[in-house]
């Protein structure tokens, strides 16, 4: 649906008439759901903020030092150089 300037002016006039009459516009369910979801996330971060900060710190530490990942994939002491020598 394409809106033109005339539709925008009509919608603006309707909103102005509602506010001038002292009536509240009906709330859209999606908007209320989005705001409620964001508030739930904020409350969750307040309650479990320490755990979230610890998780973020551990993740950053693992990204900065990939040796744990390399040893998990290649095995203990299994570097790329040693594997290449054994294949010759």
C-alpha positions as CSV (number, residue, x, y, z in Angstrom):
1,X,0.0,0.0,0.0
2,X,1.5,3.3,-1.1
3,X,0.8,6.4,1.0
4,X,0.7,9.8,-0.6
5,X,0.7,13.2,1.0
6,X,-3.1,13.4,1.2
7,X,-3.2,10.2,3.3
8,X,-0.5,11.5,5.6
9,X,-2.4,14.7,6.1
10,X,-5.6,12.8,6.9
11,X,-3.9,10.6,9.4
12,X,-2.2,13.7,11.0
13,X,-5.6,15.4,11.2
14,X,-7.2,12.3,12.8
15,X,-4.5,12.1,15.4
16,X,-4.8,15.8,16.2
17,X,-8.6,15.4,16.6
18,X,-8.2,12.5,18.9
19,X,-5.6,14.3,21.1
20,X,-7.8,17.5,21.1
21,X,-10.8,15.5,22.3
22,X,-8.7,14.1,25.2
23,X,-9.1,10.5,23.9
24,X,-6.2,8.1,23.8
25,X,-5.4,6.4,20.6
26,X,-5.6,2.6,20.8
27,X,-2.3,0.8,21.3
28,X,-0.9,-1.5,18.6
29,X,-0.3,-5.0,20.0
30,X,3.0,-5.3,18.2
31,X,4.3,-2.1,19.8
32,X,3.2,-3.1,23.2
33,X,4.9,-6.5,22.8
34,X,8.1,-5.0,21.6
35,X,8.3,-2.6,24.5
36,X,7.4,-5.4,27.0
37,X,10.2,-7.5,25.5
38,X,12.7,-4.8,25.8
39,X,11.7,-4.2,29.4
40,X,12.0,-7.9,30.1
41,X,15.5,-7.9,28.7
42,X,16.5,-4.9,30.8
43,X,15.1,-6.5,33.9
44,X,16.9,-9.7,33.1
45,X,20.2,-7.9,32.7
46,X,19.7,-6.2,36.0
47,X,19.1,-9.5,37.7
48,X,21.7,-11.6,35.9
49,X,24.1,-8.8,35.1
50,X,27.1,-10.5,36.8
51,X,26.6,-13.7,34.8
52,X,26.2,-11.8,31.5
53,X,29.4,-9.8,32.2
54,X,31.3,-13.0,33.1
55,X,30.2,-14.7,29.9
56,X,31.2,-11.7,27.8
57,X,34.6,-11.5,29.5
58,X,35.2,-15.3,29.1
59,X,34.2,-15.0,25.4
60,X,36.5,-12.1,24.8
61,X,39.4,-13.9,26.5
62,X,38.8,-17.0,24.3
63,X,38.7,-14.9,21.1
64,X,42.0,-13.1,22.1
65,X,43.8,-16.4,22.8
66,X,43.0,-19.1,20.3
67,X,45.5,-21.7,21.7
68,X,42.7,-23.5,23.6
69,X,40.8,-24.0,20.4
70,X,43.8,-25.0,18.4
71,X,44.8,-27.6,21.0
72,X,41.2,-28.9,21.1
73,X,41.1,-29.4,17.4
74,X,44.7,-30.6,16.7
75,X,45.2,-32.4,20.0
76,X,47.8,-31.7,22.8
77,X,51.1,-30.6,21.3
78,X,49.8,-31.3,17.8
79,X,50.9,-28.3,15.8
80,X,50.7,-28.0,12.0
81,X,54.4,-28.3,11.6
82,X,54.6,-31.7,13.4
83,X,51.8,-33.1,11.3
84,X,53.4,-32.0,8.1
85,X,56.7,-33.7,9.0
86,X,54.9,-37.0,9.9
87,X,53.2,-37.1,6.5
88,X,56.4,-37.0,4.5
